[in-house]
Amino acid sequence: MDKTFRAFAPHQVLLLPPSLDDWLPEGHLARFVADLVDEVLDLSPVLADYTDKRGYPPYDPRLMLRLLIYGYTTGVRSSRAIERKCTDDVAFRFLAADQAPDFRSISRFRRRHLDALADLFTQSLHLAQKLRMVKMGRVALDGTKLQANASKHKAMSYGRLVDKEERIEAETAALETQAQALLADAQATDEAEDQMFGTDGKDTDLPAELDRREKRLAKLQAARAQIEAEAAAKARRHAQDKERRRQERGGISDEQAVTDAGDKAAAKARPKPKAQANFTDPESRIMKNSDGAYIQAYNAQAVVDEKHQVITAADVTTNPSDALNYTTMLDQSAANTGRHPKQALVDAGYCSEANLNAAMDRQLVCGTDTFMATGRLAHDEQVPPAPRGRIPANATLKERMARKLRTKPGKAAYSRRKAIVEPVFGQIMTCHNGRQLLLRGEDGARGEWRLLAACHNLRKIFRHAGTAGLATVVG
């Protein structure tokens, strides 16, 4: 064969060890993550947790942070998937310096340092501010439902819980009677005893079926207690708020009366028959997502700045309604950035009498002009123009807000809401594979959502500045 090919010797032994720096091209995201962890991020909250000098040396926290940040940024979030990538993927091998932590080490590190990992969100926001990527002129607030690490089929309503609990209690009592009879017969001969309990068994052991039902009964009772406690807490809050409003109208203040009203309402509270609890993740709730399907989920909230779609506030709640998060999320955004936005855009899910009042107060105190939709429009429905003339003196806050959104400035401002916040949720769901949470419990969900928000901000910083921009900030 006359054709000459380039040299190819797959079994050639390398005379010198390969350089990790040659594995990736310049400007690669993995290089950005490596520089970020090594030179920019404050790792003291993670390092402070390592105080015991005994035991086998753990993996370097910088290595683990590199893997988690790059994994969450590229949509590889499972600890087992990260372990595989450390062998199969060049970028992961570069970040791990050719080491391969097992999935248990990765999972334990994430759970152990969840608060510190969630704090990366604040650090990413401050880094974006240093790079002048956050303007706080106009922000958009919205929520999205994240699938919990639990199936909705593992949930049970309060009515079914009571029925199931009574049925299992009756079955358990019948099994206990049967077990006692079997135990009495088993004591007659050693052979019968061995047949019932095994050669190493004791006459105090319970049959497996009875043991299984008792464990099931304990789970049902715990779920029932959780639903009853939540109903009592909700009734207490409602009664206390009602009593405080009554006292404000009368010009009096009696905290003992407020406490007594709350205790009385809590004692009388009874859960609704359809109130549910999940056995896998009791803190998650069944919620309706944007597709109209009911899923076991958490309600993830985010405030997004318009200039570069940087997330300025992120949180998770167990309440399906967005209305309770208007004030808390804008306050968190102001605390994180040190500034209140000039405009805040929120959809109809946040519209309530309390939030309309809060929006009016916020404009007077903080200078934030809120544009809040008062209702949903049908597909292709256009917002009607604002009526001419003065606003009626008896117009409600909702009518005033609806009129405000019909003006030309109101239309122009509110039309930007979807373009600001909706792409952020789409990018987290697709680029970061963030549609479903991996950690259970409200604290775990909140920490993971903030880690996802941090990685979203870091990806924006990478697109905007890259390694050169980081060097400028560090310098």
C-alpha positions in Angstrom: 0.0 0.0 0.0 1.6 3.3 -1.2 -0.5 5.7 0.9 1.3 7.2 3.9 -0.7 7.7 7.1 0.0 9.7 10.3 1.7 7.7 13.0 -0.7 5.8 15.2 0.6 3.5 18.0 -2.1 2.9 20.5 0.1 0.6 22.6 3.0 3.0 22.8 4.1 3.6 26.4 4.5 7.2 27.3 8.0 8.1 28.4 6.8 11.2 30.4 3.5 11.6 32.3 0.9 13.6 30.3 0.2 17.2 31.4 -3.4 17.9 32.5 -3.1 21.3 31.0 -3.0 19.8 27.5 -6.2 17.9 27.9 -8.6 20.8 27.2 -8.7 23.7 24.8 -8.3 27.3 26.1 -11.6 28.9 27.1 -13.2 25.6 28.2 -15.9 25.8 30.9 -13.9 23.3 33.0 -10.9 25.7 33.1 -13.3 28.5 34.2 -14.6 26.3 37.0 -11.1 25.3 38.1 -10.0 29.0 38.3 -13.2 29.9 40.0 -12.7 27.3 42.8 -9.0 27.9 43.2 -8.8 31.7 43.0 -12.2 33.3 43.5 -14.6 31.4 45.8 -14.4 31.7 49.6 -14.0 28.1 50.7 -13.7 28.9 54.4 -17.2 27.6 55.3 -16.3 24.2 53.8 -12.8 24.0 55.3 -14.0 25.0 58.7 -16.0 21.8 59.0 -12.7 19.7 58.9 -11.5 19.9 62.5 -10.7 16.3 63.4 -7.2 15.3 62.4 -7.8 11.6 63.0 -9.1 9.2 60.4 -8.2 8.5 56.8 -7.5 11.7 54.8 -10.6 12.8 52.9 -10.7 14.1 49.3 -9.6 17.7 48.9 -12.7 20.0 49.1 -11.5 21.9 46.1 -11.7 18.7 44.0 -15.2 17.9 45.2 -16.4 21.5 44.7 -14.9 21.5 41.2 -16.9 18.3 40.3 -20.2 19.4 41.8 -20.1 22.9 40.3 -19.2 21.6 36.8 -21.6 18.7 37.1 -24.5 20.9 38.1 -23.6 23.5 35.4 -23.6 20.8 32.7 -26.6 18.9 33.9 -24.7 15.9 35.5 -26.1 16.0 39.0 -26.3 12.4 40.1 -23.3 11.3 42.3 -23.1 8.0 40.4 -23.1 9.9 37.1 -20.3 12.2 38.3 -18.3 9.1 39.4 -18.7 7.6 35.9 -17.7 10.9 34.3 -14.5 11.0 36.3 -13.4 8.0 34.3 -15.1 8.6 30.9 -15.1 12.4 30.5 -11.9 14.4 29.8 -13.3 17.6 31.5 -14.2 15.8 34.7 -10.8 14.0 34.7 -9.1 17.4 34.3 -11.0 18.9 37.2 -10.4 15.8 39.4 -6.7 15.7 38.5 -7.2 12.2 37.2 -8.7 11.0 40.6 -12.0 9.2 40.8 -14.0 9.7 44.0 -16.7 7.1 44.5 -20.4 8.2 44.5 -20.7 7.7 48.2 -18.0 10.3 48.9 -19.6 12.7 46.5 -23.0 12.2 48.0 -21.8 12.6 51.5 -19.8 15.7 50.7 -22.9 17.3 49.1 -25.1 16.5 52.0 -22.5 17.5 54.6 -21.8 20.9 53.1 -25.2 21.7 51.7 -25.4 25.1 53.5 -22.0 26.1 52.1 -23.0 24.9 48.6 -26.2 27.0 48.8 -24.1 30.0 49.9 -22.3 29.7 46.5 -25.4 31.4 45.1 -24.7 34.6 47.1 -21.0 34.5 46.0 -22.0 34.0 42.4 -24.3 37.0 42.6 -21.6 39.2 44.2 -19.2 38.1 41.4 -21.7 39.1 38.8 -22.1 42.5 40.5 -18.3 43.0 40.3 -18.5 42.3 36.6 -21.3 44.9 36.3 -23.8 42.3 35.2 -26.5 43.3 37.7 -28.3 46.6 37.1 -31.4 46.2 39.4 -33.3 48.5 37.1 -36.0 46.0 36.3 -36.5 42.6 37.8 -39.1 39.8 37.3 -40.4 37.5 40.1 -41.9 34.1 39.3 -42.1 30.5 40.5 -41.9 27.1 39.0 -42.8 23.6 40.4 -39.9 21.3 40.8 -40.5 17.5 40.9 -39.6 16.2 44.4 -37.6 13.0 44.8 -40.8 11.2 45.7 -43.8 9.7 43.8 -47.2 11.2 44.2 -48.4 7.6 44.4 -46.7 7.3 47.8 -49.0 10.0 49.2 -52.3 9.4 51.0 -55.1 11.7 51.9 -56.2 12.2 55.5 -59.5 10.4 55.0 -57.8 7.4 53.6 -55.2 7.5 56.3 -57.8 7.2 59.0 -59.6 4.4 57.3 -56.3 2.6 56.6 -55.1 3.1 60.1 -58.3 1.6 61.6 -58.1 -1.4 59.2 -54.5 -2.1 60.0 -55.1 -1.8 63.7 -57.8 -4.4 63.4 -55.6 -6.7 61.3 -52.7 -6.2 63.7 -54.9 -7.2 66.7 -56.1 -10.3 64.8 -52.4 -11.2 63.9 -51.4 -10.7 67.5 -54.1 -13.1 68.7 -53.0 -15.6 66.0 -49.3 -15.1 67.0 -50.1 -15.8 70.6 -51.9 -19.0 69.7 -49.0 -20.0 67.5 -46.5 -19.3 70.2 -48.4 -21.4 72.7 -48.5 -24.3 70.3 -44.8 -23.8 69.5 -43.8 -24.3 73.1 -45.2 -27.9 73.0 -42.2 -29.3 71.1 -38.9 -28.1 69.9 -39.7 -29.2 66.4 -42.7 -26.9 66.2 -40.7 -24.1 67.7 -37.9 -24.5 65.1 -40.4 -24.7 62.3 -42.1 -21.4 63.4 -39.1 -19.3 64.4 -36.0 -21.0 63.0 -33.3 -22.9 64.8 -31.9 -19.7 66.3 -35.2 -18.0 67.0 -36.8 -17.1 70.3 -40.3 -17.6 71.5 -40.6 -13.8 71.9 -40.0 -13.1 68.1 -43.0 -11.9 66.2 -44.0 -13.3 62.8 -42.7 -11.3 59.8 -46.3 -10.4 58.7 -47.1 -8.9 62.1 -43.8 -7.0 62.2 -44.4 -5.5 58.7 -47.9 -4.4 59.6 -46.8 -2.7 62.8 -44.1 -0.8 60.9 -46.8 0.2 58.3 -49.1 1.3 61.1 -46.3 3.5 62.6 -45.8 5.3 59.3 -49.5 5.9 58.9 -49.7 7.3 62.4 -46.8 9.6 61.8 -48.3 10.9 58.5 -51.7 11.4 60.3 -49.9 13.4 63.1 -48.2 15.6 60.5 -51.4 16.5 58.7 -53.1 17.2 62.0 -50.2 19.4 63.2 -50.2 21.4 59.9 -54.0 21.9 60.1 -53.7 23.1 63.7 -50.8 25.5 62.8 -52.8 26.9 59.9 -55.9 27.5 62.1 -53.7 29.1 64.8 -52.2 31.6 62.3 -55.5 32.4 60.8 -57.2 33.0 64.2 -54.3 35.1 65.5 -54.3 37.3 62.4 -58.0 37.7 62.7 -57.7 38.7 66.4 -54.9 41.2 65.6 -57.0 42.9 62.9 -60.0 43.1 65.3 -57.8 44.7 67.9 -56.3 47.2 65.4 -59.8 48.3 64.4 -60.6 48.8 68.1 -57.4 50.6 68.9 -56.3 48.0 71.5 -53.4 45.6 71.9 -53.7 42.4 73.9 -51.1 39.7 72.9 -52.6 37.2 75.4 -55.9 37.4 73.7 -54.2 36.8 70.4 -52.4 33.7 71.9 -55.7 32.4 73.4 -57.5 32.8 70.1 -54.8 30.8 68.3 -54.8 28.0 70.9 -58.6 27.8 70.8 -58.7 27.5 67.0 -55.8 25.0 67.0 -57.6 22.8 69.5 -60.8 22.7 67.3 -58.9 22.3 63.9 -59.6 19.3 61.9 -57.8 18.4 58.7 -59.7 18.3 55.4 -60.3 14.8 54.2 -58.3 15.5 51.0 -55.2 16.9 52.9 -52.3 14.6 51.9 -48.9 13.5 53.3 -46.2 11.7 51.4 -44.4 8.7 52.9 -41.2 9.2 50.9 -40.8 13.0 51.3 -43.3 14.2 53.9 -42.4 17.9 53.4 -43.2 17.9 49.6 -46.7 18.6 48.4 -48.9 17.6 45.4 -48.9 20.7 43.1 -50.2 21.6 39.7 -47.4 22.4 37.2 -47.5 24.6 34.2 -48.7 21.7 32.0 -51.8 21.2 34.2 -50.5 17.9 35.6 -50.4 17.2 39.4 -47.0 16.2 40.7 -45.2 15.7 44.0 -43.3 18.9 44.1 -41.8 22.0 45.7 -42.5 25.6 44.7 -39.2 27.2 43.6 -39.1 31.0 43.5 -36.6 33.3 41.7 -36.0 37.0 41.2 -34.2 37.7 37.9 -32.4 40.9 36.9 -33.2 42.1 33.3 -29.7 43.0 32.1 -28.0 39.6 32.0 -30.8 37.3 33.5 -28.8 36.9 36.7 -30.8 35.4 39.6 -30.7 37.8 42.5 -32.9 35.8 44.9 -33.8 32.1 45.1 -35.9 30.1 47.6 -38.2 27.1 47.9 -41.6 26.8 49.7 -44.1 24.0 50.3 -47.1 26.2 49.5 -48.3 25.8 45.9 -49.5 29.4 45.8 -47.0 32.1 44.7 -48.9 34.9 46.6 -47.1 34.4 49.9 -43.7 35.1 48.3 -44.0 38.6 46.9 -42.6 40.5 49.9 -40.1 37.9 51.1 -38.5 37.4 47.7 -38.1 41.1 46.9 -36.7 41.7 50.4 -34.2 38.8 49.8 -33.2 40.3 46.5 -32.5 43.7 48.1 -30.6 42.1 50.9 -28.4 40.1 48.5 -27.6 43.0 46.1 -27.8 45.9 48.5 -30.3 47.7 46.3 -34.0 47.8 45.6 -35.1 47.5 42.0 -36.8 50.4 40.2 -39.4 48.1 38.7 -40.7 44.7 39.7 -42.8 42.6 37.3 -45.0 39.8 38.7 -47.7 37.7 37.2 -51.3 37.1 38.3 -50.3 34.3 40.7 -49.0 36.9 43.1 -52.1 39.2 43.0 -53.9 39.5 46.3 -55.2 42.3 48.4 -52.3 42.0 50.8 -49.7 42.1 48.0 -51.4 45.1 46.3 -51.1 47.0 49.6 -47.5 45.8 50.0 -46.7 47.0 46.5 -48.1 50.4 47.3 -46.0 50.6 50.5 -42.9 49.4 48.7 -43.1 52.1 46.2 -43.4 54.8 48.9 -40.6 53.3 51.1 -38.2 51.6 48.6 -39.1 53.3 45.3 -39.9 50.0 43.6 -42.7 50.4 41.1 -44.6 47.1 40.9 -46.5 45.9 37.8 -48.7 43.0 38.9 -51.1 41.3 36.6 -54.6 41.1 38.1 -55.9 38.3 36.0 -54.8 35.8 33.2 -55.4 36.6 29.6 -56.7 33.9 27.2 -54.5 32.8 24.4 -53.9 35.7 21.9 -56.1 38.0 24.0 -54.9 41.6 23.9 -54.8 44.0 26.8 -57.5 46.6 26.3 -56.4 50.2 26.4 -56.7 52.2 29.6 -60.0 54.2 29.9 -59.6 58.0 29.5 -60.2 60.4 32.3 -59.3 60.5 35.9 -59.3 57.3 38.1 -62.5 57.1 40.1 -61.9 58.0 43.8 -63.6 54.8 44.9 -61.5 52.5 42.6 -60.1 49.5 44.4 -56.4 48.7 44.5 -57.0 45.9 42.0 -58.8 48.2 39.6 -56.0 50.8 39.9 -53.4 48.1 39.1 -55.4 46.8 36.1 -55.7 50.4 34.8 -52.0 50.9 35.3 -51.1 47.9 33.2 -53.4 49.2 30.4 -51.4 52.3 30.0 -48.6 52.5 27.3 -45.8 52.5 29.9 -47.5 49.7 31.8 -47.9 47.6 28.7 -44.3 48.2 27.7 -42.9 47.3 31.1 -45.0 44.2 31.7 -44.4 42.8 28.3 -40.8 42.2 29.3 -41.7 39.9 32.2 -41.7 36.6 30.2 -38.5 37.5 28.4 -36.7 38.1 31.7 -37.7 35.2 33.9 -39.1 32.4 31.7 -35.9 31.7 29.8 -34.1 31.3 33.1 -36.4 28.5 34.2 -36.0 26.9 30.7 -32.2 27.0 30.9 -32.2 25.5 34.4 -34.5 22.7 33.3 -32.6 21.9 30.1 -28.9 22.9 30.5 -28.7 22.0 34.2 -31.2 19.1 34.1 -33.0 20.8 37.0 -36.5 19.6 36.4 -36.4 17.2 39.4 -34.7 17.6 42.8 -32.4 14.9 44.1 -32.4 15.8 47.8 -35.4 15.3 50.0 -36.9 17.6 52.7 -37.5 21.4 52.4 -34.0 22.2 53.5 -32.5 19.8 51.0 -34.7 21.2 48.2 -33.8 24.8 49.1 -30.1 24.0 49.2 -30.2 22.3 45.8 -32.3 25.0 44.2 -29.9 27.6 45.3 -27.0 25.5 44.0 -28.7 25.3 40.7 -29.3 29.1 40.7 -25.6 29.6 41.5 -24.5 27.4 38.6 -26.9 29.4 36.3 -25.3 32.6 37.4 -21.8 31.1 36.9 -22.7 30.0 33.4 -23.8 33.6 32.7 -20.6 34.9 34.1 -18.6 32.5 31.9 -20.5 33.6 28.8 -20.0 37.2 29.7 -16.4 37.4 30.9 -14.7 34.0 30.9 -11.3 33.4 32.5 -10.0 36.9 31.5 -12.9 38.5 33.4 -12.2 36.4 36.5 -8.6 37.4 36.4 -9.7 41.0 36.4 -12.0 40.6 39.3 -9.3 38.7 41.4 -6.7 41.3 40.5 
